[in-house]
Amino acid sequence: MRTETKTFTYYSFEELTEEAKEKAIEDFQTTMTYFDDTDSQETLTAFCKLFPVSVDNYDTDYSVINGNYYIDNGIDNLTGIRLLTYIVNNYWNDLFKPKWYYVNGHSRYSKCQFDNSCVLTGSYMDDCILKPIYEFLLKPSDVCFEELLSDCLQAWLKALQIDIAYQLSEEAITEALLTNEYEFTSDGTLL
């Protein structure tokens, strides 16, 4: 019986040559998956539960999102101030939460100040999907409710595309490789 012991030299990402760094980044890109997918899906699901819309499918590569809208005829014709009033009357408590503050050693929720940050699931994607509604509430326009909901779905899809593109970028991957202190062989193969 023969036993061989091999000695390996391990390198941090910073110690690799430029060619090895490129190989490490390419290998990481091919095996990497979008890590924030559950937060994005939870936001979309919460949005569809809150508003009369459902999403059949979407494709981030082609910027396509297909939604079905279940809006009563009387409501779909509302625009401007009338639509703003409808949204405030029916969705205010879901779109705005009482502001929390801390004064003199006591914490409490305000009865007159409200916050609209991450109100659906606590994820930043909540702000992305609701941005068209908040903009509409500040400056009502002639869009109908279905168009407004469609704008929300498009805003969510665009934010998802931006997030995916960043996570697959060399900058983000380099940051992940450095932060997690991965080790490599001299040719850039991840150990």
Secondary structure as UniProt FT lines:
FT   STRAND          11..12
FT   HELIX           13..15
FT   HELIX           18..31
FT   TURN            35..36
FT   HELIX           37..50
FT   TURN            51..52
FT   STRAND          53..59
FT   TURN            60..63
FT   STRAND          64..69
FT   HELIX           73..76
FT   HELIX           80..95
FT   STRAND          97..103
FT   TURN            104..105
FT   STRAND          106..115
FT   HELIX           124..138
FT   HELIX           145..167
FT   HELIX           170..179
FT   TURN            180..181
FT   STRAND          183..184
FT   TURN            186..187
//
